[in-house]
Amino acid sequence: MAISNVSKTPVVSGSANTSTKGFGSALAIVTTLFFMWGFLTSLNDVLIPHLKSIFHLNYEQASFVQVAFFLCYFIFALPAGKLVEWIGYKKTMVAGLFTMAAGALLFIPAANAPSYPLFLAALAVLASGITLLQVAANPYVSVLGKPETASSRLNLTQAFNSLGTTVAPYFGAVVILTAVPMATQEFWKLPPEAQRAYQLHEAATVKGPYIWIAVALVVLAGLIVISKLPVIGGQESVSPEELKKAGSVWKRKHLILGTVGIFTYVGAEVAIGSFLVNYFSAPDTGGMSAQTAGKFLSFYWLCAMIGRFIGSAILQKLKTGQVLGYAAIIAASLAGISMLTFGWTAVWTIILVGLFNSIMFPSIFTLGIAELGPLTGEGSGLLIAAIVGGAAIPWLQARMADTFGLHHAFLLPILCYAFIAYYGFKGSKPAPRSQII
C-alpha cells in the first residue's frame, strides 16, 4: 500500500472522473524523481569518507552527515504533508526540486570555505527537499492510474530509486574520490597554510558534481512545471465519529512495533552503507583504495535493487511476515559472518546483506498499517517519521567504531535485524479488536 502522506490526513484515492490519458508520460516524469532522491541519498556514502579525510574526523563526527540528512525526515515530514494539502502534488514536487537544487549549490561555498558545518547545512537543505518529494511523489504514483495496478506502479518507481542508489557510489568514486587521503599524522605536521591548501584542493572535487546535480534538478523542475500532469482529486473524508470509533493509533501494538521496525531497518541499512568505503579500505578487510572501495559500494545497493524484483515475486506466494522474518535472520547472519571474518569473505558477506534489505521497508510498512482503517493516514505518518533511524543508528555505530573498531561495530545492525525478525514472525500480527478498545 502506498503512503498517502505523512500528516494526519486520510488515504488518497484517485478521482473517479480522472481520465487515464497522459498517465504514461506523467509516470515517466515522476519516476525520475525516485531516481534522483535515491541517487542523492546514496551519494552520502561517498561523501562520508571524503569529508572524513578532508577534515580528519573520527567516525562519530563523520556520521553527522547522515544525522543532518535523515533528521530532516523527522523535522519536515509533517509540514511537508500539510504543504501537499495546501498547494497539491505538482507544486510540492516542484518546490522539493528547487529546494534540493539550492542545497546542491550550497556545496560551493562549503567547499570554498572549506567548512564541515556548511557541508552539513547544505545536506540538511538537500534532505528537506527530498522529504517534500517523498511526501508528494509516493501517493501521486499510487493514484496515477487504475487502483488494481497501484502496487505494480510503485514497484516500478522503487526499482528506479534503487537504480539511483546503485549508480551514485560508482559516480561518486570516479569524480569525488580522486586522490589518496592524507594520513592524519602527516596532515597535522603541515603548516597551517599547507593544511588549508590541502583542504581546499580536496573539497573542490565536490563542486563540479553538485553544480551539475543542481542543473539537472532545475531542468527537471522546469519539465514538471510545463508538463500537464493529471490533477488527482477525490480525497476520502473520515468523519470524527469514525475516528473516535477507531480509537487511538497508540493502542495498535503492531503499528508501534512497526514504527520501531522502520527505525531499525533504515538505521541498519544506512549505517552499513555509510561505513563500507572505510571498511573495504581497511587492511584486514579489502585493503582497497578509497576509489575502488567506492565502486564496490555500488554492489551493496545493486543487491538491494535485484532483491526488490525477486522479493516482489516471492511476496505474491508467501506471507509477508514470514518472508520479512527470514530475510532479517539471513541479513543478521551475513553481517555476523562479515564481522567475524576478514578479507574477501568479510567484503562479500556484508555486500550480500543488501539483497535481504530490499524487501524490508515495504514489508514493514504494509504490516504496520494493516487493519488501521480510518487511522491509516496517521499510522503512515508515524512510520515515515521513523526514517529518522537513518540518523540515530549510524551515529551509534560510529561511536562503537571509535571505541571498539569498525569491524566490531557491525554488531549494532545485527541487533537491528534481530528485532525485525521478531516483528516479522510475531510482532506484526494485529491484536484482536477486543484488546484495542
C-alpha positions in Angstrom: 0.0 0.0 0.0 1.3 3.4 -0.9 1.9 6.2 1.6 -0.9 8.8 1.3 1.1 11.5 3.0 2.8 11.9 6.4 0.3 14.1 8.1 -2.9 13.1 9.8 -4.8 13.1 6.6 -6.8 10.2 5.1 -5.5 8.0 2.4 -5.7 9.5 -1.1 -7.7 7.9 -3.8 -8.0 8.9 -7.4 -10.9 10.7 -8.7 -13.4 8.6 -10.5 -13.6 11.3 -13.2 -9.9 11.5 -13.9 -9.0 10.4 -17.4 -6.2 7.9 -17.8 -4.9 9.8 -20.8 -1.4 11.0 -20.3 -0.8 8.8 -17.3 2.2 7.0 -19.0 4.1 10.2 -19.7 3.3 11.6 -16.2 4.5 8.3 -14.6 7.7 8.6 -16.6 8.4 12.1 -15.4 7.6 11.3 -11.7 9.7 8.2 -11.9 12.8 10.4 -12.4 12.1 11.9 -9.0 12.5 8.4 -7.4 15.8 8.0 -9.2 17.1 11.4 -8.1 16.4 11.1 -4.4 17.9 7.5 -4.4 21.0 8.9 -6.2 21.5 11.8 -3.8 20.8 9.7 -0.7 23.3 7.0 -1.7 25.9 9.7 -2.7 26.2 10.4 1.1 28.1 7.1 1.4 30.9 8.5 -0.7 30.8 12.0 1.0 31.3 10.5 4.4 34.8 9.0 3.8 35.7 12.0 1.6 34.8 14.6 4.3 36.3 12.4 6.9 39.7 12.6 5.2 39.4 16.3 4.4 38.6 17.4 7.9 40.3 14.4 9.7 37.2 13.4 11.6 36.6 10.4 13.7 33.8 8.0 12.8 31.3 9.8 15.1 32.0 13.2 13.6 31.8 11.8 10.1 28.4 10.2 10.9 26.9 13.7 11.3 26.5 13.6 7.5 23.7 11.0 8.0 22.4 12.7 11.2 21.9 16.0 9.4 20.4 14.3 6.4 17.9 11.9 8.0 16.9 14.1 10.9 15.2 16.2 8.2 12.7 13.4 7.7 11.6 13.7 11.3 11.5 17.5 11.2 9.9 18.2 7.8 7.7 15.1 7.3 4.5 16.6 8.9 5.0 20.1 7.5 5.5 18.6 4.0 2.2 16.7 4.4 0.4 19.9 5.1 2.1 21.6 2.1 0.6 18.9 -0.1 -2.8 19.7 1.3 -2.3 23.4 0.6 -0.7 23.5 -2.9 -1.2 20.0 -4.3 1.2 17.3 -5.6 2.7 19.0 -8.6 3.6 22.3 -6.9 5.0 20.3 -3.9 7.2 18.3 -6.3 8.5 21.5 -7.9 9.2 23.1 -4.5 11.1 20.0 -3.5 13.3 20.0 -6.6 14.1 23.7 -6.2 14.9 23.2 -2.5 17.2 20.3 -3.5 18.9 22.4 -6.1 19.5 25.1 -3.5 21.1 22.5 -1.2 23.3 21.2 -4.0 24.5 24.8 -4.8 25.4 25.3 -1.1 28.2 22.8 -1.6 30.1 25.5 -3.5 30.5 27.9 -0.5 31.0 24.9 1.8 33.9 23.8 -0.4 35.3 27.3 -0.8 35.4 27.9 3.0 36.1 24.9 3.4 33.7 24.2 6.3 32.3 20.9 7.6 29.3 22.6 9.3 28.5 24.3 6.0 28.5 20.9 4.3 26.1 19.6 6.9 23.9 22.6 6.4 23.9 22.0 2.6 22.9 18.4 3.2 20.1 19.4 5.5 18.6 21.7 2.8 19.0 19.0 0.2 17.3 16.4 2.5 14.4 18.8 3.3 13.7 19.0 -0.5 13.9 15.2 -0.8 11.3 14.9 2.1 9.0 17.1 0.0 9.4 14.8 -3.0 8.8 11.6 -0.9 5.6 13.0 0.6 4.2 14.1 -2.8 5.5 11.5 -5.2 4.6 8.3 -3.4 0.9 8.9 -3.1 0.8 10.6 -6.5 2.1 7.4 -8.2 -0.3 5.3 -6.2 -3.3 7.1 -7.6 -1.9 7.7 -11.1 -4.0 5.1 -12.8 -6.1 2.1 -12.0 -6.2 1.1 -8.3 -5.6 -2.6 -9.1 -2.2 -1.7 -10.7 -1.0 0.7 -8.0 1.5 -1.8 -6.4 2.9 -2.5 -9.9 3.5 1.2 -10.5 5.1 1.6 -7.1 7.4 -1.4 -7.6 8.5 0.1 -10.9 9.3 3.5 -9.4 11.0 2.0 -6.4 13.2 0.0 -8.8 14.4 3.2 -10.4 15.0 4.5 -6.9 17.3 1.5 -6.3 18.9 2.2 -9.7 19.8 5.7 -8.3 21.3 4.2 -5.2 23.4 1.8 -7.3 24.8 4.3 -9.7 25.6 7.0 -7.2 28.5 5.3 -5.3 30.3 4.5 -8.6 29.7 8.0 -9.9 31.0 9.5 -6.6 34.0 7.2 -6.5 35.1 8.3 -10.0 34.5 12.1 -9.7 34.9 12.7 -5.9 37.3 10.1 -4.5 40.1 11.0 -6.9 43.0 11.3 -4.6 44.7 9.2 -1.9 43.7 10.5 1.5 46.5 12.1 3.6 47.2 10.3 6.9 46.1 12.3 9.9 49.6 12.3 11.4 51.0 13.8 8.2 48.3 16.4 7.9 48.9 17.8 11.4 52.7 18.1 10.7 52.0 20.6 7.9 52.0 24.3 8.5 48.5 26.0 8.6 48.8 27.4 5.1 49.6 23.9 3.7 46.7 22.4 5.7 44.3 24.9 4.2 45.6 24.4 0.7 45.2 20.6 1.0 41.6 21.0 2.3 40.7 23.5 -0.5 42.1 21.2 -3.1 40.3 18.1 -1.8 37.0 19.9 -1.1 36.9 21.3 -4.6 36.2 17.9 -6.1 32.6 18.1 -4.9 31.8 21.4 -6.6 31.6 20.2 -10.2 29.4 17.2 -9.5 27.0 19.1 -7.3 26.7 22.0 -9.8 25.7 19.5 -12.5 23.3 17.9 -10.0 21.7 21.3 -9.3 21.4 22.0 -13.0 19.7 18.6 -13.5 17.3 19.3 -10.7 16.3 22.7 -12.0 15.7 21.3 -15.5 13.6 18.5 -14.0 11.6 21.1 -12.1 11.1 23.0 -15.3 9.8 19.9 -17.1 7.3 19.3 -14.3 6.1 22.9 -14.4 5.4 22.8 -18.2 4.1 19.2 -18.1 0.3 18.7 -18.0 0.4 16.2 -15.1 -3.1 14.8 -14.4 -4.8 16.5 -11.4 -5.7 13.9 -8.9 -8.5 14.7 -6.6 -11.1 13.0 -4.6 -9.6 12.7 -1.1 -11.6 10.4 1.1 -13.0 12.1 4.1 -13.1 10.4 7.5 -15.8 11.7 9.9 -15.0 12.5 13.6 -17.3 9.7 14.6 -15.3 7.1 12.5 -12.0 8.3 14.0 -13.5 8.2 17.6 -14.8 4.7 16.9 -11.4 3.6 15.6 -9.6 4.6 18.8 -6.0 5.7 19.1 -3.1 4.6 17.0 -1.0 4.3 20.2 -3.2 1.3 21.1 -2.3 -0.5 17.9 0.7 -2.6 19.1 1.6 -3.9 15.6 1.8 -0.3 14.4 4.0 0.9 17.2 6.3 -2.1 16.8 6.3 -1.5 13.1 7.5 2.1 13.7 10.4 0.7 15.7 10.9 -1.7 12.8 11.2 1.1 10.2 13.6 2.9 12.6 15.9 -0.1 13.0 15.7 -1.1 9.3 16.6 2.3 7.9 19.2 2.7 10.6 20.8 -0.6 9.9 20.8 -0.2 6.1 22.2 3.4 6.2 24.8 2.5 8.9 26.2 -0.3 6.9 26.3 1.7 3.7 27.8 4.7 5.4 31.0 3.0 6.5 31.6 0.4 3.7 34.2 2.6 1.9 36.2 2.7 5.1 35.5 -0.9 5.8 36.6 -2.1 2.4 39.7 0.1 2.6 40.9 -1.4 5.9 44.0 -3.6 5.6 42.3 -6.6 7.3 39.3 -6.4 5.0 39.7 -5.4 1.4 42.8 -3.2 1.6 41.3 -1.3 -1.4 41.9 2.3 -2.4 39.1 4.7 -1.5 38.1 5.0 -5.1 37.9 1.2 -5.6 36.0 0.8 -2.3 33.5 3.4 -3.5 32.9 1.3 -6.7 32.5 -1.8 -4.6 29.9 0.0 -2.6 27.6 0.0 -5.7 27.3 -3.8 -5.4 25.7 -3.3 -2.0 22.9 -1.2 -3.5 22.8 -3.3 -6.7 21.9 -6.3 -4.5 19.0 -4.2 -3.0 17.7 -3.5 -6.5 17.9 -7.1 -7.5 16.3 -8.2 -4.3 13.3 -5.9 -5.0 12.5 -7.8 -8.2 13.0 -11.2 -6.6 11.1 -10.2 -3.4 8.2 -8.9 -5.4 7.6 -12.3 -6.9 8.2 -14.2 -3.6 5.7 -11.9 -1.8 3.0 -12.9 -4.2 3.3 -16.5 -3.0 4.3 -16.3 0.7 3.1 -14.4 3.8 4.8 -11.1 4.2 5.6 -11.5 7.9 7.4 -14.9 7.2 9.4 -13.5 4.3 10.4 -10.5 6.4 11.5 -12.6 9.4 13.6 -15.0 7.3 15.2 -12.1 5.4 16.2 -10.4 8.7 17.7 -13.6 10.0 19.8 -14.1 6.9 20.8 -10.4 6.9 21.9 -10.7 10.5 23.8 -13.9 9.8 25.7 -12.4 6.8 26.6 -9.3 8.9 27.8 -11.6 11.7 30.0 -13.6 9.3 31.5 -10.4 8.0 32.2 -9.2 11.5 33.9 -12.5 12.4 36.0 -12.9 9.3 38.5 -10.9 7.2 39.5 -10.4 3.6 37.1 -11.1 0.7 34.8 -13.2 2.9 34.1 -10.1 5.0 33.7 -8.0 1.9 31.2 -10.1 0.0 29.1 -11.2 3.0 28.4 -7.6 4.0 27.6 -6.7 0.4 25.0 -9.5 0.2 23.2 -8.0 3.2 21.8 -5.6 0.6 20.0 -8.4 -1.1 17.9 -9.1 2.0 17.4 -5.5 3.0 15.5 -5.0 -0.2 12.0 -6.2 0.9 12.2 -4.9 4.4 10.8 -1.3 4.1 7.7 -2.2 2.0 7.0 -5.3 4.1 7.3 -3.5 7.5 5.2 -0.6 6.2 2.4 -2.8 4.8 2.3 -4.9 8.1 2.4 -1.7 10.2 -0.7 -0.1 8.6 -2.7 -3.4 8.4 -6.3 -3.1 9.8 -5.9 0.6 10.7 -8.9 1.6 8.7 -9.6 5.4 9.3 -6.3 5.6 11.2 -4.2 4.6 8.2 -3.1 8.2 7.4 -2.0 8.8 11.0 -0.2 5.5 11.1 1.6 6.3 7.9 2.9 9.5 9.5 4.4 7.6 12.4 6.1 5.1 10.1 7.6 7.8 7.8 8.8 9.8 10.8 10.7 6.7 11.9 13.0 7.1 9.0 15.0 9.2 11.4 16.6 5.9 12.4 18.9 6.7 9.5 20.3 9.5 11.6 20.4 7.7 15.0 21.8 4.2 14.2 24.8 5.4 12.1 25.7 7.8 14.9 25.6 5.0 17.4 27.6 2.7 15.2 30.2 5.4 14.7 30.5 5.7 18.5 31.1 2.0 18.6 33.6 2.1 15.8 35.6 4.8 17.5 35.6 2.8 20.7 35.9 -0.9 19.6 36.9 -0.6 15.9 34.8 -0.6 12.8 34.8 -4.3 12.4 33.1 -4.9 15.7 30.7 -2.0 15.2 28.6 -4.1 12.9 27.1 -5.8 15.9 24.6 -2.9 16.1 23.0 -3.7 12.7 22.8 -7.3 13.7 20.8 -6.3 16.8 18.5 -4.2 14.5 17.9 -7.2 12.2 17.1 -9.4 15.3 14.2 -7.0 16.2 13.0 -7.0 12.6 12.9 -10.8 12.6 10.8 -10.7 15.8 8.5 -8.2 14.2 8.1 -10.3 11.1 7.3 -13.6 12.9 5.3 -12.3 15.8 5.1 -8.5 16.5 3.4 -7.7 13.2 0.2 -9.6 14.0 -2.6 -7.1 14.8 -4.2 -7.6 18.2 -7.9 -8.7 18.4 -10.2 -5.7 18.4 -11.4 -6.6 21.9 -7.9 -5.8 23.1 -7.7 -2.5 21.3 -10.7 -0.7 22.6 
